Amino acid sequence: HNYLATNYFRVNIGRAPTAAYFAQEVSVPGIGNEALIQPTRLSTQLPLPGNLYTFEPMNLKFILDENMRGWKEIFEWIKLISNLDKTSTIKHQDKFSNIELFITNSSYKQKFKFTFWNAFPVSISEIPFSILSNDTTPVIISAAFRYAYYEYTDLTSS
């Protein structure tokens, strides 16, 4: 058995293809289940599985190209869904885009697919600039996405 390496992935974001193309880091978000508390006659509380699931945001770090296309894609998407410029009406379904995260093996063959349904950006990070370094290093920024839910598909079992 081979171990799963952190660099074996690919991301697809329909509304932000440049940000997805330059993806450097992404995490499969955590999921939680809020426990229900049932009182008992023994002066204790009995935790029971609840039916309210919470999903952590999906965070993406990507290299910013010199035309800032990845940043512009996310920035314009945030403006659009929040109607920041108050100039247009947008259909509800146009605010969202599914995000696909493919996990690959050491031969870069797809093994798992995570689909984040009805995703939308909630933030984009600052763009850092500095003259303190002599090296030409790429600018890496991050974006956070919320979504209705996610599911995974094992692509090796089909």
Phi and psi in radians as a Rosetta constraint file:
Dihedral C 1 N 2 CA 2 C 2 CIRCULARHARMONIC -1.694 0.35
Dihedral N 2 CA 2 C 2 N 3 CIRCULARHARMONIC 2.647 0.35
Dihedral C 2 N 3 CA 3 C 3 CIRCULARHARMONIC -1.397 0.35
Dihedral N 3 CA 3 C 3 N 4 CIRCULARHARMONIC 2.771 0.35
Dihedral C 3 N 4 CA 4 C 4 CIRCULARHARMONIC -1.510 0.35
Dihedral N 4 CA 4 C 4 N 5 CIRCULARHARMONIC 2.118 0.35
Dihedral C 4 N 5 CA 5 C 5 CIRCULARHARMONIC -1.690 0.35
Dihedral N 5 CA 5 C 5 N 6 CIRCULARHARMONIC 2.643 0.35
Dihedral C 5 N 6 CA 6 C 6 CIRCULARHARMONIC -1.253 0.35
Dihedral N 6 CA 6 C 6 N 7 CIRCULARHARMONIC -0.292 0.35
Dihedral C 6 N 7 CA 7 C 7 CIRCULARHARMONIC -1.727 0.35
Dihedral N 7 CA 7 C 7 N 8 CIRCULARHARMONIC 0.241 0.35
Dihedral C 7 N 8 CA 8 C 8 CIRCULARHARMONIC -1.742 0.35
Dihedral N 8 CA 8 C 8 N 9 CIRCULARHARMONIC 1.304 0.35
Dihedral C 8 N 9 CA 9 C 9 CIRCULARHARMONIC -2.695 0.35
Dihedral N 9 CA 9 C 9 N 10 CIRCULARHARMONIC 2.858 0.35
Dihedral C 9 N 10 CA 10 C 10 CIRCULARHARMONIC -2.588 0.35
Dihedral N 10 CA 10 C 10 N 11 CIRCULARHARMONIC 2.494 0.35
Dihedral C 10 N 11 CA 11 C 11 CIRCULARHARMONIC -2.105 0.35
Dihedral N 11 CA 11 C 11 N 12 CIRCULARHARMONIC 2.455 0.35
Dihedral C 11 N 12 CA 12 C 12 CIRCULARHARMONIC -2.130 0.35
Dihedral N 12 CA 12 C 12 N 13 CIRCULARHARMONIC 2.204 0.35
Dihedral C 12 N 13 CA 13 C 13 CIRCULARHARMONIC -2.306 0.35
Dihedral N 13 CA 13 C 13 N 14 CIRCULARHARMONIC 1.941 0.35
Dihedral C 13 N 14 CA 14 C 14 CIRCULARHARMONIC -0.987 0.35
Dihedral N 14 CA 14 C 14 N 15 CIRCULARHARMONIC -0.723 0.35
Dihedral C 14 N 15 CA 15 C 15 CIRCULARHARMONIC -1.523 0.35
Dihedral N 15 CA 15 C 15 N 16 CIRCULARHARMONIC -0.123 0.35
Dihedral C 15 N 16 CA 16 C 16 CIRCULARHARMONIC -2.484 0.35
Dihedral N 16 CA 16 C 16 N 17 CIRCULARHARMONIC 1.120 0.35
Dihedral C 16 N 17 CA 17 C 17 CIRCULARHARMONIC -1.170 0.35
Dihedral N 17 CA 17 C 17 N 18 CIRCULARHARMONIC -0.561 0.35
Dihedral C 17 N 18 CA 18 C 18 CIRCULARHARMONIC -1.219 0.35
Dihedral N 18 CA 18 C 18 N 19 CIRCULARHARMONIC -0.760 0.35
Dihedral C 18 N 19 CA 19 C 19 CIRCULARHARMONIC -1.035 0.35
Dihedral N 19 CA 19 C 19 N 20 CIRCULARHARMONIC -0.730 0.35
Dihedral C 19 N 20 CA 20 C 20 CIRCULARHARMONIC -1.153 0.35
Dihedral N 20 CA 20 C 20 N 21 CIRCULARHARMONIC -0.708 0.35
Dihedral C 20 N 21 CA 21 C 21 CIRCULARHARMONIC -1.076 0.35
Dihedral N 21 CA 21 C 21 N 22 CIRCULARHARMONIC -0.690 0.35
Dihedral C 21 N 22 CA 22 C 22 CIRCULARHARMONIC -1.630 0.35
Dihedral N 22 CA 22 C 22 N 23 CIRCULARHARMONIC 0.305 0.35
Dihedral C 22 N 23 CA 23 C 23 CIRCULARHARMONIC -1.014 0.35
Dihedral N 23 CA 23 C 23 N 24 CIRCULARHARMONIC 2.319 0.35
Dihedral C 23 N 24 CA 24 C 24 CIRCULARHARMONIC -1.965 0.35
Dihedral N 24 CA 24 C 24 N 25 CIRCULARHARMONIC -0.602 0.35
Dihedral C 24 N 25 CA 25 C 25 CIRCULARHARMONIC -2.526 0.35
Dihedral N 25 CA 25 C 25 N 26 CIRCULARHARMONIC 2.474 0.35
Dihedral C 25 N 26 CA 26 C 26 CIRCULARHARMONIC -2.674 0.35
Dihedral N 26 CA 26 C 26 N 27 CIRCULARHARMONIC 2.603 0.35
Dihedral C 26 N 27 CA 27 C 27 CIRCULARHARMONIC -2.198 0.35
Dihedral N 27 CA 27 C 27 N 28 CIRCULARHARMONIC 2.513 0.35
Dihedral C 27 N 28 CA 28 C 28 CIRCULARHARMONIC -1.332 0.35
Dihedral N 28 CA 28 C 28 N 29 CIRCULARHARMONIC 2.056 0.35
Dihedral C 28 N 29 CA 29 C 29 CIRCULARHARMONIC -1.158 0.35
Dihedral N 29 CA 29 C 29 N 30 CIRCULARHARMONIC 2.711 0.35
Dihedral C 29 N 30 CA 30 C 30 CIRCULARHARMONIC -1.305 0.35
Dihedral N 30 CA 30 C 30 N 31 CIRCULARHARMONIC 2.820 0.35
Dihedral C 30 N 31 CA 31 C 31 CIRCULARHARMONIC -2.310 0.35
Dihedral N 31 CA 31 C 31 N 32 CIRCULARHARMONIC 2.479 0.35
Dihedral C 31 N 32 CA 32 C 32 CIRCULARHARMONIC -2.290 0.35
Dihedral N 32 CA 32 C 32 N 33 CIRCULARHARMONIC 2.747 0.35
Dihedral C 32 N 33 CA 33 C 33 CIRCULARHARMONIC -2.162 0.35
Dihedral N 33 CA 33 C 33 N 34 CIRCULARHARMONIC 2.063 0.35
Dihedral C 33 N 34 CA 34 C 34 CIRCULARHARMONIC -1.250 0.35
Dihedral N 34 CA 34 C 34 N 35 CIRCULARHARMONIC 2.139 0.35
Dihedral C 34 N 35 CA 35 C 35 CIRCULARHARMONIC -1.348 0.35
Dihedral N 35 CA 35 C 35 N 36 CIRCULARHARMONIC 2.493 0.35
Dihedral C 35 N 36 CA 36 C 36 CIRCULARHARMONIC -1.573 0.35
Dihedral N 36 CA 36 C 36 N 37 CIRCULARHARMONIC 2.541 0.35
Dihedral C 36 N 37 CA 37 C 37 CIRCULARHARMONIC -1.922 0.35
Dihedral N 37 CA 37 C 37 N 38 CIRCULARHARMONIC 2.153 0.35
Dihedral C 37 N 38 CA 38 C 38 CIRCULARHARMONIC -1.894 0.35
Dihedral N 38 CA 38 C 38 N 39 CIRCULARHARMONIC 2.076 0.35
Dihedral C 38 N 39 CA 39 C 39 CIRCULARHARMONIC -1.161 0.35
Dihedral N 39 CA 39 C 39 N 40 CIRCULARHARMONIC 2.637 0.35
Dihedral C 39 N 40 CA 40 C 40 CIRCULARHARMONIC -2.213 0.35
Dihedral N 40 CA 40 C 40 N 41 CIRCULARHARMONIC 2.970 0.35
Dihedral C 40 N 41 CA 41 C 41 CIRCULARHARMONIC -1.401 0.35
Dihedral N 41 CA 41 C 41 N 42 CIRCULARHARMONIC -0.051 0.35
Dihedral C 41 N 42 CA 42 C 42 CIRCULARHARMONIC -1.682 0.35
Dihedral N 42 CA 42 C 42 N 43 CIRCULARHARMONIC 0.331 0.35
Dihedral C 42 N 43 CA 43 C 43 CIRCULARHARMONIC 1.048 0.35
Dihedral N 43 CA 43 C 43 N 44 CIRCULARHARMONIC 0.513 0.35
Dihedral C 43 N 44 CA 44 C 44 CIRCULARHARMONIC -2.233 0.35
Dihedral N 44 CA 44 C 44 N 45 CIRCULARHARMONIC 2.942 0.35
Dihedral C 44 N 45 CA 45 C 45 CIRCULARHARMONIC -2.080 0.35
Dihedral N 45 CA 45 C 45 N 46 CIRCULARHARMONIC 2.415 0.35
Dihedral C 45 N 46 CA 46 C 46 CIRCULARHARMONIC -1.812 0.35
Dihedral N 46 CA 46 C 46 N 47 CIRCULARHARMONIC 1.984 0.35
Dihedral C 46 N 47 CA 47 C 47 CIRCULARHARMONIC -1.331 0.35
Dihedral N 47 CA 47 C 47 N 48 CIRCULARHARMONIC 2.375 0.35
Dihedral C 47 N 48 CA 48 C 48 CIRCULARHARMONIC -2.216 0.35
Dihedral N 48 CA 48 C 48 N 49 CIRCULARHARMONIC 2.644 0.35
Dihedral C 48 N 49 CA 49 C 49 CIRCULARHARMONIC -1.072 0.35
Dihedral N 49 CA 49 C 49 N 50 CIRCULARHARMONIC 2.335 0.35
Dihedral C 49 N 50 CA 50 C 50 CIRCULARHARMONIC -1.675 0.35
Dihedral N 50 CA 50 C 50 N 51 CIRCULARHARMONIC -3.050 0.35
Dihedral C 50 N 51 CA 51 C 51 CIRCULARHARMONIC -2.110 0.35
Dihedral N 51 CA 51 C 51 N 52 CIRCULARHARMONIC 0.308 0.35
Dihedral C 51 N 52 CA 52 C 52 CIRCULARHARMONIC -1.905 0.35
Dihedral N 52 CA 52 C 52 N 53 CIRCULARHARMONIC 1.889 0.35
Dihedral C 52 N 53 CA 53 C 53 CIRCULARHARMONIC -1.677 0.35
Dihedral N 53 CA 53 C 53 N 54 CIRCULARHARMONIC 2.490 0.35
Dihedral C 53 N 54 CA 54 C 54 CIRCULARHARMONIC -2.148 0.35
Dihedral N 54 CA 54 C 54 N 55 CIRCULARHARMONIC 2.357 0.35
Dihedral C 54 N 55 CA 55 C 55 CIRCULARHARMONIC -1.906 0.35
Dihedral N 55 CA 55 C 55 N 56 CIRCULARHARMONIC 2.335 0.35
Dihedral C 55 N 56 CA 56 C 56 CIRCULARHARMONIC -1.270 0.35
Dihedral N 56 CA 56 C 56 N 57 CIRCULARHARMONIC 2.758 0.35
Dihedral C 56 N 57 CA 57 C 57 CIRCULARHARMONIC -1.123 0.35
Dihedral N 57 CA 57 C 57 N 58 CIRCULARHARMONIC 2.693 0.35
Dihedral C 57 N 58 CA 58 C 58 CIRCULARHARMONIC -1.643 0.35
Dihedral N 58 CA 58 C 58 N 59 CIRCULARHARMONIC 2.154 0.35
Dihedral C 58 N 59 CA 59 C 59 CIRCULARHARMONIC -1.899 0.35
Dihedral N 59 CA 59 C 59 N 60 CIRCULARHARMONIC 2.373 0.35
Dihedral C 59 N 60 CA 60 C 60 CIRCULARHARMONIC -2.231 0.35
Dihedral N 60 CA 60 C 60 N 61 CIRCULARHARMONIC 2.264 0.35
Dihedral C 60 N 61 CA 61 C 61 CIRCULARHARMONIC -1.938 0.35
Dihedral N 61 CA 61 C 61 N 62 CIRCULARHARMONIC 2.345 0.35
Dihedral C 61 N 62 CA 62 C 62 CIRCULARHARMONIC -2.512 0.35
Dihedral N 62 CA 62 C 62 N 63 CIRCULARHARMONIC 2.691 0.35
Dihedral C 62 N 63 CA 63 C 63 CIRCULARHARMONIC -1.302 0.35
Dihedral N 63 CA 63 C 63 N 64 CIRCULARHARMONIC 2.403 0.35
Dihedral C 63 N 64 CA 64 C 64 CIRCULARHARMONIC -1.595 0.35
Dihedral N 64 CA 64 C 64 N 65 CIRCULARHARMONIC 2.105 0.35
Dihedral C 64 N 65 CA 65 C 65 CIRCULARHARMONIC -1.290 0.35
Dihedral N 65 CA 65 C 65 N 66 CIRCULARHARMONIC 2.846 0.35
Dihedral C 65 N 66 CA 66 C 66 CIRCULARHARMONIC -1.181 0.35
Dihedral N 66 CA 66 C 66 N 67 CIRCULARHARMONIC -0.280 0.35
Dihedral C 66 N 67 CA 67 C 67 CIRCULARHARMONIC -1.616 0.35
Dihedral N 67 CA 67 C 67 N 68 CIRCULARHARMONIC 0.016 0.35
Dihedral C 67 N 68 CA 68 C 68 CIRCULARHARMONIC 1.011 0.35
Dihedral N 68 CA 68 C 68 N 69 CIRCULARHARMONIC 0.535 0.35
Dihedral C 68 N 69 CA 69 C 69 CIRCULARHARMONIC -1.086 0.35
Dihedral N 69 CA 69 C 69 N 70 CIRCULARHARMONIC -0.768 0.35
Dihedral C 69 N 70 CA 70 C 70 CIRCULARHARMONIC -1.058 0.35
Dihedral N 70 CA 70 C 70 N 71 CIRCULARHARMONIC -0.755 0.35
Dihedral C 70 N 71 CA 71 C 71 CIRCULARHARMONIC -1.109 0.35
Dihedral N 71 CA 71 C 71 N 72 CIRCULARHARMONIC -0.785 0.35
Dihedral C 71 N 72 CA 72 C 72 CIRCULARHARMONIC -1.088 0.35
Dihedral N 72 CA 72 C 72 N 73 CIRCULARHARMONIC -0.676 0.35
Dihedral C 72 N 73 CA 73 C 73 CIRCULARHARMONIC -1.031 0.35
Dihedral N 73 CA 73 C 73 N 74 CIRCULARHARMONIC -0.830 0.35
Dihedral C 73 N 74 CA 74 C 74 CIRCULARHARMONIC -1.228 0.35
Dihedral N 74 CA 74 C 74 N 75 CIRCULARHARMONIC -0.783 0.35
Dihedral C 74 N 75 CA 75 C 75 CIRCULARHARMONIC -1.030 0.35
Dihedral N 75 CA 75 C 75 N 76 CIRCULARHARMONIC -0.832 0.35
Dihedral C 75 N 76 CA 76 C 76 CIRCULARHARMONIC -1.155 0.35
Dihedral N 76 CA 76 C 76 N 77 CIRCULARHARMONIC -0.585 0.35
Dihedral C 76 N 77 CA 77 C 77 CIRCULARHARMONIC -1.137 0.35
Dihedral N 77 CA 77 C 77 N 78 CIRCULARHARMONIC -0.789 0.35
Dihedral C 77 N 78 CA 78 C 78 CIRCULARHARMONIC -1.080 0.35
Dihedral N 78 CA 78 C 78 N 79 CIRCULARHARMONIC -0.773 0.35
Dihedral C 78 N 79 CA 79 C 79 CIRCULARHARMONIC -1.026 0.35
Dihedral N 79 CA 79 C 79 N 80 CIRCULARHARMONIC -0.752 0.35
Dihedral C 79 N 80 CA 80 C 80 CIRCULARHARMONIC -1.121 0.35
Dihedral N 80 CA 80 C 80 N 81 CIRCULARHARMONIC -0.843 0.35
Dihedral C 80 N 81 CA 81 C 81 CIRCULARHARMONIC -1.268 0.35
Dihedral N 81 CA 81 C 81 N 82 CIRCULARHARMONIC -0.431 0.35
Dihedral C 81 N 82 CA 82 C 82 CIRCULARHARMONIC -1.691 0.35
Dihedral N 82 CA 82 C 82 N 83 CIRCULARHARMONIC 0.003 0.35
Dihedral C 82 N 83 CA 83 C 83 CIRCULARHARMONIC 0.906 0.35
Dihedral N 83 CA 83 C 83 N 84 CIRCULARHARMONIC 0.813 0.35
Dihedral C 83 N 84 CA 84 C 84 CIRCULARHARMONIC -1.041 0.35
Dihedral N 84 CA 84 C 84 N 85 CIRCULARHARMONIC -0.698 0.35
Dihedral C 84 N 85 CA 85 C 85 CIRCULARHARMONIC -1.570 0.35
Dihedral N 85 CA 85 C 85 N 86 CIRCULARHARMONIC -0.066 0.35
Dihedral C 85 N 86 CA 86 C 86 CIRCULARHARMONIC 0.934 0.35
Dihedral N 86 CA 86 C 86 N 87 CIRCULARHARMONIC 0.544 0.35
Dihedral C 86 N 87 CA 87 C 87 CIRCULARHARMONIC -1.878 0.35
Dihedral N 87 CA 87 C 87 N 88 CIRCULARHARMONIC -0.207 0.35
Dihedral C 87 N 88 CA 88 C 88 CIRCULARHARMONIC -2.487 0.35
Dihedral N 88 CA 88 C 88 N 89 CIRCULARHARMONIC 2.783 0.35
Dihedral C 88 N 89 CA 89 C 89 CIRCULARHARMONIC -1.834 0.35
Dihedral N 89 CA 89 C 89 N 90 CIRCULARHARMONIC 2.311 0.35
Dihedral C 89 N 90 CA 90 C 90 CIRCULARHARMONIC -2.041 0.35
Dihedral N 90 CA 90 C 90 N 91 CIRCULARHARMONIC 2.440 0.35
Dihedral C 90 N 91 CA 91 C 91 CIRCULARHARMONIC -1.172 0.35
Dihedral N 91 CA 91 C 91 N 92 CIRCULARHARMONIC 2.549 0.35
Dihedral C 91 N 92 CA 92 C 92 CIRCULARHARMONIC -0.951 0.35
Dihedral N 92 CA 92 C 92 N 93 CIRCULARHARMONIC -0.803 0.35
Dihedral C 92 N 93 CA 93 C 93 CIRCULARHARMONIC -1.203 0.35
Dihedral N 93 CA 93 C 93 N 94 CIRCULARHARMONIC -0.344 0.35
Dihedral C 93 N 94 CA 94 C 94 CIRCULARHARMONIC -1.376 0.35
Dihedral N 94 CA 94 C 94 N 95 CIRCULARHARMONIC -0.111 0.35
Dihedral C 94 N 95 CA 95 C 95 CIRCULARHARMONIC -1.406 0.35
Dihedral N 95 CA 95 C 95 N 96 CIRCULARHARMONIC -0.263 0.35
Dihedral C 95 N 96 CA 96 C 96 CIRCULARHARMONIC -2.042 0.35
Dihedral N 96 CA 96 C 96 N 97 CIRCULARHARMONIC 2.780 0.35
Dihedral C 96 N 97 CA 97 C 97 CIRCULARHARMONIC -2.636 0.35
Dihedral N 97 CA 97 C 97 N 98 CIRCULARHARMONIC 2.369 0.35
Dihedral C 97 N 98 CA 98 C 98 CIRCULARHARMONIC -1.269 0.35
Dihedral N 98 CA 98 C 98 N 99 CIRCULARHARMONIC 2.515 0.35
Dihedral C 98 N 99 CA 99 C 99 CIRCULARHARMONIC -2.013 0.35
Dihedral N 99 CA 99 C 99 N 100 CIRCULARHARMONIC 2.334 0.35
Dihedral C 99 N 100 CA 100 C 100 CIRCULARHARMONIC -2.001 0.35
Dihedral N 100 CA 100 C 100 N 101 CIRCULARHARMONIC 2.316 0.35
Dihedral C 100 N 101 CA 101 C 101 CIRCULARHARMONIC -2.085 0.35
Dihedral N 101 CA 101 C 101 N 102 CIRCULARHARMONIC 2.041 0.35
Dihedral C 101 N 102 CA 102 C 102 CIRCULARHARMONIC -1.787 0.35
Dihedral N 102 CA 102 C 102 N 103 CIRCULARHARMONIC 2.231 0.35
Dihedral C 102 N 103 CA 103 C 103 CIRCULARHARMONIC -1.758 0.35
Dihedral N 103 CA 103 C 103 N 104 CIRCULARHARMONIC 2.270 0.35
Dihedral C 103 N 104 CA 104 C 104 CIRCULARHARMONIC -1.995 0.35
Dihedral N 104 CA 104 C 104 N 105 CIRCULARHARMONIC 2.938 0.35
Dihedral C 104 N 105 CA 105 C 105 CIRCULARHARMONIC -1.613 0.35
Dihedral N 105 CA 105 C 105 N 106 CIRCULARHARMONIC -3.008 0.35
Dihedral C 105 N 106 CA 106 C 106 CIRCULARHARMONIC -1.164 0.35
Dihedral N 106 CA 106 C 106 N 107 CIRCULARHARMONIC -0.278 0.35
Dihedral C 106 N 107 CA 107 C 107 CIRCULARHARMONIC -1.684 0.35
Dihedral N 107 CA 107 C 107 N 108 CIRCULARHARMONIC 0.163 0.35
Dihedral C 107 N 108 CA 108 C 108 CIRCULARHARMONIC 1.062 0.35
Dihedral N 108 CA 108 C 108 N 109 CIRCULARHARMONIC 0.527 0.35
Dihedral C 108 N 109 CA 109 C 109 CIRCULARHARMONIC -1.603 0.35
Dihedral N 109 CA 109 C 109 N 110 CIRCULARHARMONIC 2.364 0.35
Dihedral C 109 N 110 CA 110 C 110 CIRCULARHARMONIC -1.145 0.35
Dihedral N 110 CA 110 C 110 N 111 CIRCULARHARMONIC 2.253 0.35
Dihedral C 110 N 111 CA 111 C 111 CIRCULARHARMONIC -1.950 0.35
Dihedral N 111 CA 111 C 111 N 112 CIRCULARHARMONIC -0.702 0.35
Dihedral C 111 N 112 CA 112 C 112 CIRCULARHARMONIC -2.342 0.35
Dihedral N 112 CA 112 C 112 N 113 CIRCULARHARMONIC 2.611 0.35
Dihedral C 112 N 113 CA 113 C 113 CIRCULARHARMONIC -2.237 0.35
Dihedral N 113 CA 113 C 113 N 114 CIRCULARHARMONIC 2.188 0.35
Dihedral C 113 N 114 CA 114 C 114 CIRCULARHARMONIC -1.804 0.35
Dihedral N 114 CA 114 C 114 N 115 CIRCULARHARMONIC 2.233 0.35
Dihedral C 114 N 115 CA 115 C 115 CIRCULARHARMONIC -1.997 0.35
Dihedral N 115 CA 115 C 115 N 116 CIRCULARHARMONIC 2.156 0.35
Dihedral C 115 N 116 CA 116 C 116 CIRCULARHARMONIC -1.781 0.35
Dihedral N 116 CA 116 C 116 N 117 CIRCULARHARMONIC 1.912 0.35
Dihedral C 116 N 117 CA 117 C 117 CIRCULARHARMONIC -1.461 0.35
Dihedral N 117 CA 117 C 117 N 118 CIRCULARHARMONIC 2.384 0.35
Dihedral C 117 N 118 CA 118 C 118 CIRCULARHARMONIC 0.926 0.35
Dihedral N 118 CA 118 C 118 N 119 CIRCULARHARMONIC 0.909 0.35
Dihedral C 118 N 119 CA 119 C 119 CIRCULARHARMONIC -1.432 0.35
Dihedral N 119 CA 119 C 119 N 120 CIRCULARHARMONIC 2.689 0.35
Dihedral C 119 N 120 CA 120 C 120 CIRCULARHARMONIC -2.693 0.35
Dihedral N 120 CA 120 C 120 N 121 CIRCULARHARMONIC 2.605 0.35
Dihedral C 120 N 121 CA 121 C 121 CIRCULARHARMONIC -1.350 0.35
Dihedral N 121 CA 121 C 121 N 122 CIRCULARHARMONIC 2.448 0.35
Dihedral C 121 N 122 CA 122 C 122 CIRCULARHARMONIC -1.938 0.35
Dihedral N 122 CA 122 C 122 N 123 CIRCULARHARMONIC -0.305 0.35
Dihedral C 122 N 123 CA 123 C 123 CIRCULARHARMONIC -2.841 0.35
Dihedral N 123 CA 123 C 123 N 124 CIRCULARHARMONIC 2.734 0.35
Dihedral C 123 N 124 CA 124 C 124 CIRCULARHARMONIC -2.351 0.35
Dihedral N 124 CA 124 C 124 N 125 CIRCULARHARMONIC 2.443 0.35
Dihedral C 124 N 125 CA 125 C 125 CIRCULARHARMONIC -1.328 0.35
Dihedral N 125 CA 125 C 125 N 126 CIRCULARHARMONIC 3.026 0.35
Dihedral C 125 N 126 CA 126 C 126 CIRCULARHARMONIC -1.148 0.35
Dihedral N 126 CA 126 C 126 N 127 CIRCULARHARMONIC 2.825 0.35
Dihedral C 126 N 127 CA 127 C 127 CIRCULARHARMONIC -1.865 0.35
Dihedral N 127 CA 127 C 127 N 128 CIRCULARHARMONIC 1.881 0.35
Dihedral C 127 N 128 CA 128 C 128 CIRCULARHARMONIC -1.448 0.35
Dihedral N 128 CA 128 C 128 N 129 CIRCULARHARMONIC 2.369 0.35
Dihedral C 128 N 129 CA 129 C 129 CIRCULARHARMONIC -2.224 0.35
Dihedral N 129 CA 129 C 129 N 130 CIRCULARHARMONIC 2.549 0.35
Dihedral C 129 N 130 CA 130 C 130 CIRCULARHARMONIC -2.743 0.35
Dihedral N 130 CA 130 C 130 N 131 CIRCULARHARMONIC 2.458 0.35
Dihedral C 130 N 131 CA 131 C 131 CIRCULARHARMONIC -1.755 0.35
Dihedral N 131 CA 131 C 131 N 132 CIRCULARHARMONIC 0.121 0.35
Dihedral C 131 N 132 CA 132 C 132 CIRCULARHARMONIC -1.327 0.35
Dihedral N 132 CA 132 C 132 N 133 CIRCULARHARMONIC -0.289 0.35
Dihedral C 132 N 133 CA 133 C 133 CIRCULARHARMONIC -1.834 0.35
Dihedral N 133 CA 133 C 133 N 134 CIRCULARHARMONIC 2.450 0.35
Dihedral C 133 N 134 CA 134 C 134 CIRCULARHARMONIC -1.473 0.35
Dihedral N 134 CA 134 C 134 N 135 CIRCULARHARMONIC -0.311 0.35
Dihedral C 134 N 135 CA 135 C 135 CIRCULARHARMONIC -1.440 0.35
Dihedral N 135 CA 135 C 135 N 136 CIRCULARHARMONIC 2.619 0.35
Dihedral C 135 N 136 CA 136 C 136 CIRCULARHARMONIC -1.579 0.35
Dihedral N 136 CA 136 C 136 N 137 CIRCULARHARMONIC 1.750 0.35
Dihedral C 136 N 137 CA 137 C 137 CIRCULARHARMONIC -1.918 0.35
Dihedral N 137 CA 137 C 137 N 138 CIRCULARHARMONIC 2.499 0.35
Dihedral C 137 N 138 CA 138 C 138 CIRCULARHARMONIC -1.208 0.35
Dihedral N 138 CA 138 C 138 N 139 CIRCULARHARMONIC 2.607 0.35
Dihedral C 138 N 139 CA 139 C 139 CIRCULARHARMONIC -1.417 0.35
Dihedral N 139 CA 139 C 139 N 140 CIRCULARHARMONIC 2.226 0.35
Dihedral C 139 N 140 CA 140 C 140 CIRCULARHARMONIC -2.027 0.35
Dihedral N 140 CA 140 C 140 N 141 CIRCULARHARMONIC 2.188 0.35
Dihedral C 140 N 141 CA 141 C 141 CIRCULARHARMONIC -2.148 0.35
Dihedral N 141 CA 141 C 141 N 142 CIRCULARHARMONIC 2.988 0.35
Dihedral C 141 N 142 CA 142 C 142 CIRCULARHARMONIC -2.295 0.35
Dihedral N 142 CA 142 C 142 N 143 CIRCULARHARMONIC 2.719 0.35
Dihedral C 142 N 143 CA 143 C 143 CIRCULARHARMONIC -2.356 0.35
Dihedral N 143 CA 143 C 143 N 144 CIRCULARHARMONIC 2.530 0.35
Dihedral C 143 N 144 CA 144 C 144 CIRCULARHARMONIC -1.989 0.35
Dihedral N 144 CA 144 C 144 N 145 CIRCULARHARMONIC 2.425 0.35
Dihedral C 144 N 145 CA 145 C 145 CIRCULARHARMONIC -2.170 0.35
Dihedral N 145 CA 145 C 145 N 146 CIRCULARHARMONIC 2.486 0.35
Dihedral C 145 N 146 CA 146 C 146 CIRCULARHARMONIC -1.879 0.35
Dihedral N 146 CA 146 C 146 N 147 CIRCULARHARMONIC 2.870 0.35
Dihedral C 146 N 147 CA 147 C 147 CIRCULARHARMONIC -2.813 0.35
Dihedral N 147 CA 147 C 147 N 148 CIRCULARHARMONIC 2.866 0.35
Dihedral C 147 N 148 CA 148 C 148 CIRCULARHARMONIC -1.197 0.35
Dihedral N 148 CA 148 C 148 N 149 CIRCULARHARMONIC -0.851 0.35
Dihedral C 148 N 149 CA 149 C 149 CIRCULARHARMONIC -2.959 0.35
Dihedral N 149 CA 149 C 149 N 150 CIRCULARHARMONIC 2.990 0.35
Dihedral C 149 N 150 CA 150 C 150 CIRCULARHARMONIC -2.313 0.35
Dihedral N 150 CA 150 C 150 N 151 CIRCULARHARMONIC 2.748 0.35
Dihedral C 150 N 151 CA 151 C 151 CIRCULARHARMONIC -2.463 0.35
Dihedral N 151 CA 151 C 151 N 152 CIRCULARHARMONIC 2.782 0.35
Dihedral C 151 N 152 CA 152 C 152 CIRCULARHARMONIC -2.120 0.35
Dihedral N 152 CA 152 C 152 N 153 CIRCULARHARMONIC 2.686 0.35
Dihedral C 152 N 153 CA 153 C 153 CIRCULARHARMONIC -2.211 0.35
Dihedral N 153 CA 153 C 153 N 154 CIRCULARHARMONIC 2.266 0.35
Dihedral C 153 N 154 CA 154 C 154 CIRCULARHARMONIC -1.470 0.35
Dihedral N 154 CA 154 C 154 N 155 CIRCULARHARMONIC 1.893 0.35
Dihedral C 154 N 155 CA 155 C 155 CIRCULARHARMONIC -1.402 0.35
Dihedral N 155 CA 155 C 155 N 156 CIRCULARHARMONIC -0.154 0.35
Dihedral C 155 N 156 CA 156 C 156 CIRCULARHARMONIC -1.503 0.35
Dihedral N 156 CA 156 C 156 N 157 CIRCULARHARMONIC -0.261 0.35
Dihedral C 156 N 157 CA 157 C 157 CIRCULARHARMONIC -1.601 0.35
Dihedral N 157 CA 157 C 157 N 158 CIRCULARHARMONIC -0.048 0.35
